[in-house]
Amino acid sequence: MAAPEKEVRPTDEEVARSISPEPKKYPVKWYRSTFYNALILGICNFLAPGIWGAMNSLGAGGAEKPYLVNAANALTFCLMVVTCFFGSAVVRLVGIKWTLVIGTMGYAPYAAGLYTNNRFGTEWFVLVGAALCGLSAGLFWMAEGAIALSYPEPHNQGRFLGFWLSFRVGGQILGGAINLGINSSRSKAGSVSYSVYLVFIALQALGPFAGLLLNKPSQVQRTDGLPVHLRISHSPLYELKAMAKLFIRRDFLLIVPLIVQAVFTEAIMFTFLSLWFSVRARALGSFLSGIIALTVGNLLGAFLDNQKLSLRSRSRGAFFVVLGLQGVWWVWATVIVTEYHRTLPTYDWTDAGFGRGFALYLFWVAGFQLNYMYLFFVVGNLASDEEEVVRMASLLRGTESASQAVSYGLDSVKIMSSVGSTYLNFGLWAIALLPAWLVIKEIGVSLGDRKVERETRRIDSDSQE
């Protein structure tokens, strides 16, 4: 008796090709293209969170001691959790473009608070600036995430993410370069020159004007000819209920530990730089780490777009590389911070032993960029329609904010900033592996290719209208 033939299921790429057998390329106006919008989104990212990252990549916002700034950052991220949760309701009221513009408005007061603290010793304005930043930044984070997942063509998703996020570390590179030029002779510990903050304030004040250059979804022209639909049609109350239901959905709950461990690192690595390195070494770290993060982020984006590999292979390969390297950094970090906690050094680039800890910081920042990009790739493959993209982006950024609020709050405590948070993040990384894998292994398999499926439903609905 002949054995029954084994069923062979088509790959996700074969399904995509069967849906669009003729990948015709449509002409587009440059100022309506997805590349143009990636550029504008990137400039907004550079002027808002990019410059914020530039200040914090100097170590605790450039302050001599990290504790006040870490407490302020914890306040920022606590408020961002709230505004992220209400993000889709705000999009329903004002649209995605104006949500982004509003989201850029609170960053300049944050820089102003650091300036007044650095120059005059004022502490209360640091907290006020942090609060204003938190109220707007949650909207910005949600809006830019939804735009990045919805505007590009499916075959350009990874490159769009890499290009857009390059501007975030671009702010870090510029900030490090400016600070390095001003503080290159300062080989001791201390705070950054206050003149640096004046440049940061001016740049962040330009954020809302850059946001006005973004195309509305209805104006975007894609090379595959498909329109971009990124709108919320339900009431704000409906959106809040939908957000709550989405948060407790199995696939999202399983990646919550993955999100938490990825962004928890930010406060740790910036505080590490502030505690153990001289002013000019901190500036050099900001500059070099930005270049490295920019490079590895775009390499990951190109890999995630590689159509020669199945979506299943790309998602799994990136998981093993990104999370595997992260494990290496945590083993290394545990050894380093334990030693530094005992010896209490202040390293300058002329000192023996400088490279061991400094290299760890560079790899930490590179790993943060890889984790950040990979999270967007994962949640993009969980959203089933355009409205869910907005909600998923809100939940991603809200969960990130909650994790960072806890991280910065803990790092305002001396023992946690020196060693405790590193040990904790190592444990969070280990906890995240199995739950995340349960979701990752289904991308390109039972989950299919959600980006392609969203596009297909759009074609079907447009043809029926």
Secondary structure, DSSP 8 states (H G I E B T S, - for coil): -----------HHHHHHHH-SS-------GGGSHHHHHHHHHHHHIIIIIHHHHHHHTTGGG-SSSHHHHHHHHHHHHHHHHHHHTHHHHHHHH-HHHHHHHHTTTHHHHHHHHHHHHHH---HHHHHHHHHHHHHHHHHHHHHHHHHHHSS-GGGHHHHHHHHHHHHHHHHHHHHHHHHHHHTT--SS----THHHHHHHHHHHTHHHHHTTS--GGG---TT---------S-HHHHHHHHHHHHTSHHHHHHHHHHHHHHHHHHHHHHHHHHHB-HHHHHHHHHHHHHHHHHHHHHHHHHHT-TTS-HHHHHHHHHHHHHHHHHHHHHHHHHHHHHHHHH---B-TTSTTHHHHHHHHHHHHHHHHHHHHHHHHHHHTT--SHHHHHHHHHHHHHHHHHHHHHHHHHTTSHHIIIIIHHHHHHHHHHHHHHHHHHHHTTBTTTSB-HHHHHHHHHHHHHHH-
